């Protein structure tokens, strides 16, 4: 067969992801403060959490419908869906919702929506305070428990993404990760940041810890003080991060832009600049203030032109 008639590989378009809530009021979640919760009696605490979990599960199903209706195939769950689920009273109340939680996981699979999580910033696995590490592992275990209740796989397909934490403590980070329970480690990913761990440093850590890396182009640009998202090192870091994924087609990356300037760490409302190399990224979380509007803009102005 002449080479000119050989079938050409089909370009697989990146899939874009919604982060937690919508800019509209359609996807919102409720919470409470620790101070208020602890001011209540145990029965009152149970009732308060029961009410919160009920409302947030309703909104969680709405989030799936929201994504399905907009052909969004990646959804980042809020880390605060079930406030205080990591303490005995919260876990006991959560047990009452096992059927609904499993139904949610089943619905996500039915809709072909990938679910991921970014635990809050207080999860630091290499802190110089053992109590912080202990609490961080406790929180990760609780998140993994919820993922198990949803029936999500113990793999980076259903990832839980955190930052590297304390600087100059890479070996401590690697050691703690190696000793994590399988339900946590099998889902854990690390993300480069703009101040402490560069993309190159974190790639090396991920190889040693045997977990994938989530590459963030904006953090890389800020950390390295690059002039644009198309600097050669962006494509190089993206490719290097992909090498940490046993399933490269699962690779997840983040995109955001600076709010007021190129190197502004704060997220802008919309995405106006995309790295050219992200055409090779299978999954992209859009971290912009205007959420689904930002996804629509990226889809129309960038994705449809690939």
C-alpha positions in Angstrom: 0.0 0.0 0.0 1.5 3.4 -0.9 2.5 5.5 2.1 0.2 8.3 1.0 -2.8 6.0 1.6 -1.8 4.7 5.0 -4.4 5.5 7.7 -3.4 8.5 9.8 -3.6 8.3 13.6 -6.7 10.0 15.1 -5.9 12.9 17.3 -7.5 12.3 20.8 -8.7 15.6 22.1 -7.8 16.5 25.7 -10.7 16.2 28.2 -11.4 19.2 30.4 -12.3 19.1 34.0 -14.6 21.2 36.3 -13.2 22.1 39.8 -15.7 21.5 42.6 -18.3 24.2 42.1 -19.8 26.2 39.2 -19.8 29.9 38.6 -23.6 29.7 38.6 -25.5 28.7 41.7 -26.2 25.2 40.3 -23.3 23.5 42.1 -22.7 24.7 45.6 -22.0 22.8 48.9 -22.7 23.5 52.6 -20.3 23.3 55.5 -20.0 24.4 59.2 -17.2 25.5 61.5 -15.4 23.3 64.0 -16.2 25.9 66.7 -19.9 25.7 66.1 -20.0 22.0 65.8 -18.2 21.4 69.1 -20.5 23.8 70.8 -23.3 21.3 70.2 -24.2 18.2 72.2 -23.3 14.9 70.5 -26.9 14.3 69.3 -27.0 17.8 68.0 -23.7 17.3 66.2 -25.1 14.1 64.6 -28.2 15.9 63.4 -26.2 18.9 62.1 -23.8 16.6 60.1 -26.7 14.4 58.9 -28.4 17.5 57.5 -25.1 18.7 55.8 -24.4 15.3 54.3 -27.9 15.0 53.0 -27.8 18.4 51.3 -24.3 17.9 49.9 -25.1 14.5 48.4 -28.1 16.1 46.6 -25.7 18.7 45.2 -23.2 16.1 44.3 -25.7 14.3 42.1 -26.6 17.7 40.6 -22.9 18.2 39.8 -22.8 15.0 37.8 -25.9 16.1 35.8 -24.2 19.5 35.3 -21.1 17.9 33.9 -23.0 15.4 31.8 -25.1 18.1 30.2 -22.0 20.0 29.2 -20.0 17.0 28.1 -17.5 17.6 30.9 -15.8 14.2 31.6 -13.6 15.2 34.6 -14.9 16.4 37.9 -12.8 17.4 41.0 -14.8 16.6 44.1 -14.7 19.2 46.9 -12.5 18.1 49.8 -15.2 19.4 52.1 -18.2 17.4 50.9 -18.6 15.7 54.3 -17.4 18.1 57.0 -15.7 16.4 59.9 -16.0 13.0 58.3 -12.5 12.2 59.8 -13.7 12.3 63.4 -15.8 9.5 65.1 -19.1 11.4 65.0 -18.7 12.3 61.4 -17.7 8.8 60.4 -20.7 7.3 62.2 -23.1 9.6 60.4 -21.4 9.0 57.1 -22.1 5.2 57.6 -25.8 6.1 57.2 -25.3 7.3 53.6 -23.4 4.3 52.2 -26.1 3.4 49.7 -26.3 7.0 48.4 -22.5 7.3 48.2 -22.2 4.1 46.3 -25.0 5.2 44.0 -23.1 8.4 43.2 -20.0 6.4 42.2 -22.1 4.2 40.0 -23.7 7.2 38.4 -20.3 8.7 37.6 -19.3 5.6 35.8 -22.6 5.5 34.0 -22.0 9.1 32.8 -18.3 8.3 32.0 -17.1 11.0 34.3 -13.7 10.7 36.0 -13.7 11.7 39.7 -10.6 13.2 41.4 -9.8 15.1 44.5 -7.4 17.8 45.9 -7.3 17.5 49.7 -7.0 20.9 51.4 -3.7 22.7 51.9 -3.3 21.5 55.5 -2.3 18.0 54.3 1.5 18.1 54.5 3.2 14.7 54.6 6.7 16.0 55.3 6.0 18.6 58.0 8.6 19.1 60.7 5.8 18.4 63.2 4.9 14.7 63.6 1.4 15.7 64.7 0.8 17.4 61.3 1.9 14.3 59.4 -0.3 12.1 61.6 -3.3 14.4 60.9 -2.5 14.6 57.2 -2.5 10.8 56.9 -5.7 10.6 58.9 -7.4 13.0 56.4 -6.1 11.1 53.4 -7.3 7.8 54.9 -10.8 9.4 55.4 -10.8 10.6 51.7 -9.7 7.1 50.5 -12.5 5.6 52.6 -15.1 7.8 50.8 -13.6 6.8 47.4 -13.9 3.1 48.5 -17.5 3.7 49.4 -18.1 5.2 46.0 -16.6 2.1 44.4 -13.8 4.1 42.8 -10.6 2.1 41.8 -7.6 2.2 44.0 -5.5 3.7 41.2 -4.5 7.2 39.9 -7.6 7.1 37.7 -9.3 8.2 40.9 -6.4 10.4 42.1 -6.0 12.4 45.3 -3.6 15.2 44.5 -1.4 17.1 47.0 1.6 19.5 46.9 5.1 18.6 48.0 4.8 20.5 51.3 7.9 21.5 53.2 11.0 22.5 51.3 14.3 20.6 51.7 12.4 17.5 53.1 12.1 15.5 49.9 13.5 12.3 51.5 11.0 12.6 54.4 8.2 13.0 51.9 9.3 9.9 50.0 9.6 7.8 53.2 6.1 8.8 54.4 4.5 8.1 51.0 6.1 4.6 50.8 4.5 3.7 54.2 1.0 5.0 53.4 -1.8 2.5 53.3 -2.5 1.0 49.8 -5.9 2.7 49.5 -4.1 6.1 49.8 -0.8 5.5 48.1 -2.4 3.8 45.1 -4.3 7.1 44.4 -1.8 9.7 45.5 -0.3 12.2 43.1 2.0 15.2 43.7 1.8 18.6 42.1 4.6 21.1 41.5 4.1 24.5 43.0 5.3 28.0 42.4 7.5 28.4 45.5 8.9 25.2 46.9 9.1 22.3 44.6 9.9 22.8 40.9 8.5 20.5 38.2 12.0 18.9 37.8 12.4 18.3 41.5 9.0 16.9 41.9 9.4 14.6 38.9 12.4 13.0 40.6 10.5 12.7 43.9 7.6 11.0 42.1 9.9 8.5 40.4 11.5 7.6 43.8 8.1 7.4 45.6 6.6 5.5 42.6 3.6 7.8 42.3 2.4 10.0 39.4 3.0 13.7 39.1 0.3 16.3 38.2 2.0 19.0 36.2 0.8 22.6 36.6 2.0 24.8 33.8 1.2 28.1 35.6 3.1 27.0 38.7 6.0 26.1 36.5 5.9 29.4 34.6 5.9 31.3 37.9 8.6 29.2 39.6 11.0 29.5 36.6 10.0 33.1 35.8 9.3 32.1 32.2 8.2 34.6 29.5 5.4 32.4 28.2 3.5 29.1 28.4 5.3 28.0 25.2 8.8 28.2 26.6 10.5 24.9 25.7 10.7 23.8 29.3 6.9 23.6 29.6 6.7 20.9 26.9 9.8 19.2 28.5 8.3 19.2 32.0 5.0 17.9 30.6 6.7 15.0 28.9 8.8 14.3 32.0 5.7 14.2 34.1 4.1 11.8 31.8 6.9 9.4 32.4 5.8 9.1 36.0 2.4 7.6 34.9 2.2 3.9 34.4 -0.9 4.6 32.3 0.2 7.7 30.3 -3.4 8.1 28.9 -4.5 8.9 32.5 -2.1 11.8 32.9 -3.7 14.8 34.5 -2.5 18.4 34.3 -3.7 21.7 35.5 -4.0 25.0 33.7 -4.6 28.5 35.2 -3.6 32.0 34.3 -2.4 34.9 36.5 -5.2 37.2 37.5 -3.5 40.5 36.8 -0.2 39.6 35.3 1.6 36.7 33.7 3.3 35.7 37.0 0.4 36.4 39.3 -0.2 33.4 41.5 -3.8 34.2 41.9 -6.2 32.6 39.4 -7.8 34.6 36.6 -11.5 34.4 35.8 -11.0 32.8 32.4 -8.2 31.1 30.5 -6.8 33.3 27.8 -3.4 31.5 27.4 -2.9 27.7 26.8 0.4 26.0 26.4 0.8 24.6 22.9 2.2 21.4 24.4 -1.1 20.8 26.3 -2.5 19.5 23.0 -0.7 16.3 24.1 -2.2 16.3 27.6 -5.0 13.7 27.9 -6.8 15.3 30.9 -6.8 19.0 31.9 -8.3 20.5 35.0 -9.3 24.1 34.3 -8.5 26.2 37.4 -10.2 29.5 36.7 -12.6 31.5 38.8 -15.4 31.4 36.2 -15.4 27.6 36.2 -17.7 26.3 33.4 -17.5 29.6 31.5 -13.7 29.2 31.4 -14.2 25.6 30.2 -16.5 26.8 27.4 -14.1 29.4 26.3 -11.2 26.9 26.2 -13.4 24.5 24.3 -14.4 27.1 21.7 -11.2 29.0 21.3 -8.6 26.3 21.7 -9.9 22.7 21.9 -12.0 22.9 18.7 -9.0 24.2 16.8 -6.8 21.2 17.6 
